[in-house]
Amino acid sequence: MLTNSESSKIAIQLRDVHALETGLQKLSYRSVKGMSPFLRKGDRVSVIRAEPDDLRIGDLILVQKNNRPTVRRFLYKTFRGHEQMLVAKADQYRYLDLPLPSANLSGLVIKIEKTEKEIHLQKLFWKAVSRALGVFSLIQERIWTSLKFVKLKIYNVHHA
């Protein structure tokens, strides 16, 4: 994990990018699509630069998706040919996002500023919560994929 002093500025095109503080990029989370209730509209996130090897299951990451900054829960790394890909998921969605090239990783979310409190994701409690949510996301996706397959088999048997 990179320290604040080792982190570098992240260039993100967003209307609400705030001043950099101690090497952190702060931005307002504009959309609740997919990540609520963990992230809500108006929450601010602090992001540090990270490499794919710094990521652990359940970490919140900022990625460029369709040329827009998007927060997702990191699940695992894979390869497409020789290119390293990141697999992530929005908390509310049943299925995983399509794998993104690791070059799309903008950084690691380390803090969420809500109206009523701050969540420091590097503290032991929140690391454990993040890991649990990551594992749950993988299990949930596997169950939905299995059910979809079973439903398709049952449909094909009854309509053959």
C-alpha positions, 0 to 999 in steps of 0.5 A, spaced: 500 500 500 502 506 498 503 512 503 500 519 502 507 521 501 508 516 496 501 517 492 501 522 486 496 526 483 490 523 479 488 526 473 480 526 473 476 530 469 470 531 473 466 538 475 467 537 482 474 535 483 476 539 489 483 541 491 488 536 493 490 535 500 496 531 502 497 528 495 489 525 496 484 527 490 478 528 493 471 528 489 464 528 490 460 522 488 455 524 483 451 518 482 448 513 487 447 508 481 450 501 483 454 503 490 448 505 494 447 505 500 455 504 501 456 511 497 450 516 496 449 522 492 453 528 495 458 523 499 466 525 498 471 520 496 478 521 497 483 517 493 490 515 492 494 512 487 494 505 487 497 499 482 493 493 481 498 489 486 496 494 491 488 491 491 485 486 495 478 483 495 473 488 497 477 495 496 473 500 493 477 503 487 476 509 482 476 506 475 475 510 468 469 506 465 466 509 458 471 515 460 467 517 466 470 516 473 466 510 477 467 507 484 466 500 484 468 494 489 474 490 486 474 483 486 480 480 483 485 480 477 485 476 471 488 476 464 486 477 457 492 475 453 498 478 456 494 484 458 492 484 466 484 486 467 481 488 473 474 485 475 469 489 479 462 490 481 457 495 483 454 493 490 447 493 488 448 489 481 447 482 481 453 481 475 460 483 475 462 488 470 466 487 464 473 486 466 477 493 465 484 494 463 488 495 469 490 502 465 483 504 467 485 504 475 485 511 477 486 509 484 484 506 491 478 510 495 481 510 502 476 515 505 468 517 504 466 523 507 458 523 509 454 529 511 454 526 518 461 522 519 467 520 515 469 512 514 476 511 514 477 505 509 484 503 511 482 502 519 481 495 521 474 495 522 472 497 515 477 493 511 474 487 514 467 490 512 470 491 505 473 484 505 466 481 507 462 485 502 467 483 496 467 475 498 459 476 498 459 479 492 463 474 489 458 469 492 452 472 490 454 473 483 456 465 482 449 464 485 445 468 480 449 465 474 448 458 477 440 460 477 440 463 470 443 456 468 438 452 472 433 456 469 435 455 462 436 448 463 429 447 466 426 452 460 429 448 455 427 441 458 419 443 458 419 447 451 423 441 447 
